[in-house]
Amino acid sequence: MSTNPLRRADGTGALIRFRGVTRVYGRGPASLFALNGVDLDIMPRDFVAVMGPSGSGKSTSMNIMGCLDAPTSGEYIVAGRHVERLSRDQRARLRRRYIGFVFQGFNLLSRTSALDNVELPLLYGNIGLKTADRHKRAHEMLELVGLGNRADHHPNQLSGGQQQRVGVARALAADPPVLLMDEPFSAVDPIVRATLQDELTRLQGELHKTVVLVTHDVEEAIKVGDLVAVWYPHGKIAQIDTPERLLGAPADDYVENFLGFDRGIRRLAFFPAAGLDLETETVLGEDVTVEQARQAAKRAGASWVLVTSAERHPRGWAALTELESASGGGTLGQLTLAPYGHTFRVGQDSLRAALDATVLSRTGLAVGVDGEGRVVGVTSYERLRAAIQGAEEAADREGARTS
């Protein structure tokens, strides 16, 4: 399932474990099952994105994971300790030691600097650090999230994205093994949100925390999660799987409908563009003559040729109709070229990026480049269709082999 090397199919070594966890609010006919017999294993270093409709039990499960609540029945085990057997004080100590929280609304103290906000868990968590060591640790965490030069700023002097970075730094300050994030990026605009998602992915690559993130955004879940858990209404898990397998093989109609009609497009983000069979015959240098370009386009049965610079960087498209009407000799570099549009990186991007570039191209063709921006070749809808079909068949075979 996950690419986490610590994951075991039988859940051995799980840092967080639910066994038949039920949480009921109220009594008698008015009682409400927030969780209903949930089994779940989260391994060290797992990054689990949690999704589901309102009332599905996401927040309740997070409260139990964070030792803020206890199951009505069943077992919750974190780091080998049965939380339901602990007193309130014991749960609080376990929470301070093992759990870091990142909230939706930042929850920063408005009259306190960024540095002091980050120091709070070190000050109140009985960490035992001296003042100078607390300052040093808080500075390190602010540096880690790119805010080392904002340590003395108050929340109202920071943007929403910067405030959330302070919240992440604060959650990491005491070095907890588990990070719980409740819709942490929903209060910022889409551009900042994408940046914070990238930053979180980078931090996870460096720190290897166990992360559970609640989100309502399918794009966010499949972007940041190693595993994605989709909840049924009323407290049961419908499916937990890798993003690719979740998109490619939903467990049932509920999961399929929850993921949306465009899950096939989203799945393409997991197929590398390196597998594309690119066309190169109509990629021509700017010093090629119009006549030579006309003949190359006809041989290839192409309506466009891509013109490149001497360094093989894309310059633009020349239409066959223009090549046929051009008078005199001349070279491609002397023509007025159509913009080449978006490119995709063959060795780094996905088939989804290649498809996006093709859809946005006025020619119905997209330019694949290497890491230096040099043209590797050109793709079309037909070539993409063949690559997508091959990638899906290979993924389905691998899924059948490992299931």
N, C-alpha and C positions, 0 to 999 in steps of 0.2 A: 504494500500500500504506500506508505510514505517513503521518501528517500532518506529519512533519518536512519543513520546506521545503528542507532540504539534500539530501534523499534523491533519488538518481537511479536509474532503472530498471536501468541497465547497471552500477551499482556504482561509477561514476566518483567519485573523491573520498572513497572509503571510508577511515575511520580504522583499522579493523580488517578484515583480509581473509584468509580461508582459501582456498587453492586446492589441492584434492586432498590435504588434510591427513590423514595416517595416523599413528597412534601404536600401536606394537606393543610389548608387554611380553613378555620371554622370547624363546626361540629354538626353532626346530624344531617338533615336534608339540605342545609345551606352550605355544607362543606364544599370546598373547591380543591381539586387536584391540580396543583401547579406542576408537579412532577409525578410520573406514574410508572414506577418500576424501571428506572433508567440504569442501564449498564454502560460503562464508558471507561476506557483506558487511555490515558495521556502519558506518553513517555517523556523522559528528559529530552529537551531540545525540540520537541514537537511544536509546531506553530499551527494552531487550530483556529480557523475562522468559523464562527457560529452564526447561523442564519435561521430565520423562522418568522412566522407571523406574530403579531402582538398576542400575548397570552399563551405562547407555546412553551414557556418555561425557561427561556434564555436567561433572564435576569435572576430568576430563582436559583438556577444552577450556578451562576456566577457568584451569588451571595453565599452559597454553600461552599463552593471552591475557595472563596476568600475567608472562610471561617466567620462570616457575619451571621450565618444562620446554620441550623442543623437539620438533618432529615427527620421527618416524622417516623420513617422506618427505612430499613436498609443500611448499608455501610458506605461511609465516605472515608477513604484512606488517603492521606497525603504524607509523602515521605515516610511511609510505613506506620503512621499513627492513625488510629481510628478516631476521627474527629467527634463522632456522635457519643463517644465515651468520655470526652473531656469536659471539664467545667468551663464556665465562661472565661475565667481568668486564663486557664490553660489554652483555650482557643485563641485568646488575644495574644498570648506570647508566641504561639505557633504562627499566627498571622504576621506579627512583626518580623519574625525570623524568615519566613518563606515567601510572603506574598507582597508584591508591589502592585499598586492600583493606578490606572490612568483613566480619568473620568471624561465624560462627554463635554462638560462645561468648564474644564480647566481646573476649577476649585483652588485657585491661587489666593493667598492672602493679599488683599489690595494694597495695604499700607506697608508691605514688606518687600524687600528687594528680591530679585530673581535668586541671588545667592542664598538669602535667608530662607526662601521658599524651598529650595532644594535641600537645605540643611535640616528641615523639620523632622524627617524620619530618623535622622542621626541623633537629633536632640532628644526626641521623645521615645525612641525605640530601645532605650537601654543598650545602645551599641557599645558604650564605654570609650568613646573617642574623646580626646582632649579638643579644646576649642580650635587650636591651630590645625589639628588633623581633620576636624569637621570642615573647616574652611577649605582645606586642600582637596578633600574628597568632593565637595560641592563644586569647586572650580573645575575639577577633572570631568565631572559629569556635564557641566555646561559646555566645556570644550568638546566633549564627545558629541553633543547635539548641535555644535556650531554656534554657540552663544557665549563663548568665553569673553567676548568684549561687551556683553550686556549684563554682567553680573550685578552691577549696581542699579540697574533699571527696575522700576516698579511695573506691575502688570499693565497699568494704563499707558505706559510708555512703549509697550510692545504690541506688535500686530497679533492677530488671532493665531496665526501659525507659530509665531515665536512663543506665545503663551503656552501652546500645546507642547512645544519642545521643552519648555521649562517643566511642564507636568511629567513628561517622559523622563527627564533628568532626575526629577524628584523621586519617581517610582524606582529608578535604578540606583539611587544613592546608597541604600543599605545592602546592595548586591543580592537581592532576593532571587532564588531559583525560578520563581513563578511570577509572570507578569500578566495581570488581568486587565483587559482594556474594553471598556463599555462604550461603543460607538465613538471612539476618540477623535475622529476627524469630521464628524457630521456638522460641526459648527463653523467650518471654514469653507471658503469658496473652492470650486473644483480644481483650479490650478494649484493652489496651496495644498489641497488635499492630495493631489498626485505627488507633489514634492515630499510631503510627509510620509506617504506610503513608501516611496523610494528610500527615504531616510530610515524608516523602520526596518525595511528589508536589509539595508546595509548594517544597521546595528545588530540585527539578529545574526547576520553572517559573522560578526566580530565577537558577540557576547554569548551566543548559543543558549539563550534563555528558553524556558518553557513558556509559550505565549498562548493565551486564549483571548481572542478578539471577537466581540459581538458587533455585527454590522447588518444593515439592511440592503447593502449595495453588493449585488452579485459580482460586478466587476472588481470591487475591492477584495472580496473574499477569494476569488480565484487568482488575484494578483499577488496577495501577500501570504495566503495560507498554504502550508504543505499539505494540510488536510482541511476539508470543509465538512462541517456537520450541519445538516438540514433537519429542522425539528418539525414534527407534526404539531397541529394545535393540541393543547391540553397535555403537554408534558411527556412526549415520547420522541426518540430520535428516529427519523425516517431513513437517513443514510449518512454515513461518515466515510469519506473516501478522498483520494487525491483529486485535485480539481479536474485533471484530464479524464479520469475514470468516471467522476461524477457527471461531467458534461457528456461523455460518450456512452455511458451506460447507467442512466437513472434507474433507481430501484423500482419505481412504480410511476403511475400517472401523476400522483401528487408531486413528486420530486421534479418530474419533467415539466409540469405546468409551473411550478415555483421558479425554476431556472429560467423560464421564458422561451419564446419561439426562436430567439437568436442564439441558442446555446451552441449550435453548430458553428457559427461564426466565432464565438468565444473560444471554442475548442481549438481553432486554428492557431491560437497563440502558443500552443504546446508543440506544434510541428515546425521544425526549423526550415528556413528558406534555403538552406544549403542543399536540400534534396531536389531543388528545381532544375529542370533541364532548360537552360537558357539558350536563346537564339543569338548568334554572334555574326552571321553573314551580313546583316544589315546594320552593323555597327561600323561606321566609317569615319576616318579622320577628316579633318577640315581641309586637308590638302588634296583629297580625292576629287577628281573631276566630276562634273555634273553627269557626263555621259557614262562614266564608270559606275556612278551611283544608280543611274537609271537602269543599267543592265543588271546590277546586283539586286535591286528591288524586284525586277521582273523574274529573275531566277528563283528568288525566294517566295514569289507570290505575295509580296508585301506591299502595303499602301503607304508605308512610312519607312524612312531610314533615320537612324540616330547619328547625329554628327558629334564627334568628340574633338577635343583639343589635342595638341601634340603630346600632352601629358596623359591623355586618355580620360580626361574629365568630361562629363557631358556638357554639350553646348546647346543642343536643341534638336527638334524634329524637322525634317524636310519631307514634304508630301510628294508622292509619286506624280501627282497631277502637276505640281510645280516643276518637278524635274523634267517632265515631258514638254512643258510650255516654255522652259528657260531657253533663251536665245543665246547663240554663241557658245564658246567653250566655258571657261571659268571653273571655279572650284566650289565645293560646298561651303567653305568659309566665307564666300562672297554673297551667299543667299541670306534672306531674312528668314530666320528660323522660328518655329513655334516653340514656346517654353517646354522644357522637358518634364516639368512637374516634380512631384515627390519621388525620391529614390528610396530604395530599401537596401540594407546591408546584408549581402548574401551569407556571410559567415556569422552574423550576430542576430539578425532579426528573424521573425517567424513568418509562416505563410500568411498569417493575418495581416502583417505589415505589408507583405507583397500584394495581397488582395486590396488593401486600402489604397496603396499607390496606384494600382491598376484602375480601380473604380474612379479615382480622382483625376486620372490622366485623360486629356481631351482626345488622345489617340487610341484609348483602350489598350495601351501598352505601358509597361512600367520598366524603369531602369534599375537593374541590380548593380551595386557597387561594392568594392572591397572596403577595408577599414580606412584607406587613404582617400576614398571618394573616387577611385578610378573605376571605369565601367568594366563589369564582368560580362554582362549580356543583357538581353531584353526578354521579358516574359509577356505572355498574353493570357486571356481567359482560358483558352484551350490548354495551354501548358499548365496553368494553375489547376485546372480541373483534374488533369492527370496526376499532378503531384498530390493534391488533396486526397484523391481516391486511394492512391498508393499508401499515403501516410495513415489514413483511417484503417485500411485493411491490415497494415502492420501493427497498429495499436490494438486493433480488435484481436489479432492473433496473440499478441503479448498478454492482453488481458485474460484471454481464455486460458493461456498457459499458467498464469500466476493465480488465477481465482480458485 
